[in-house]
Amino acid sequence: MVSVIYGFTALTNVLVVNYFDRFITRLRFHIDRPSVTHLTGVACLSLAAKMEEAHVPLLLDLQVCSCF
């Protein structure tokens, strides 16, 4: 899990899920395309980390992580 690798707090994890849920319920989301799901998750993780964490990894580091 990315949160464990980077040491993110539980609040950051809650925000990631909240952002992701709010995004997929408002837009016509293509669930059949895994790349869209992956990129949406990375964007939500990046946004939540920027809101709550003191040290935020680069977006590329979050995207390349094989555990997402």
C-alpha positions in Angstrom: 0.0 0.0 0.0 1.3 3.4 -1.0 0.4 5.0 2.4 2.6 2.6 4.2 5.6 3.2 1.9 5.4 7.0 2.3 4.1 7.0 5.9 0.9 8.8 5.2 -1.6 9.3 8.0 -5.0 7.7 8.3 -6.6 11.0 7.6 -4.9 11.1 4.2 -6.2 7.6 3.4 -9.8 8.7 4.3 -9.4 11.8 2.1 -8.2 9.6 -0.8 -11.3 7.4 -0.6 -13.6 10.4 -0.2 -12.1 12.2 -3.3 -12.2 9.1 -5.4 -15.8 8.3 -4.4 -16.9 11.9 -5.1 -15.2 11.9 -8.5 -16.7 8.6 -9.8 -20.2 9.4 -8.6 -20.3 12.8 -10.3 -18.8 12.0 -13.7 -19.5 9.3 -16.2 -16.7 7.1 -15.2 -15.3 4.4 -17.6 -14.8 1.6 -15.1 -13.9 -0.8 -18.0 -10.7 1.2 -18.6 -8.2 0.4 -15.8 -5.8 3.2 -16.8 -8.5 5.7 -16.0 -9.1 4.2 -12.6 -5.4 4.1 -11.9 -4.8 7.7 -12.9 -7.9 8.9 -10.9 -6.5 7.1 -7.8 -3.1 8.6 -8.3 -4.6 12.1 -8.7 -6.8 11.7 -5.6 -3.8 10.4 -3.6 -1.7 13.3 -4.7 -4.3 15.8 -3.8 -5.0 14.3 -0.4 -1.3 14.2 0.4 -0.9 17.8 -0.6 -3.7 18.7 1.8 -2.5 16.8 4.8 1.2 15.7 4.6 4.3 17.7 5.3 6.4 15.7 2.7 4.7 15.0 -0.6 6.4 12.7 -3.1 6.4 13.6 -6.7 3.4 12.6 -8.8 5.6 10.4 -10.9 6.8 8.5 -7.8 3.1 7.8 -6.9 2.2 6.8 -10.4 5.0 4.3 -10.9 4.6 2.5 -7.6 3.6 -1.0 -8.4 1.6 -1.5 -5.2 -1.3 0.8 -6.3 
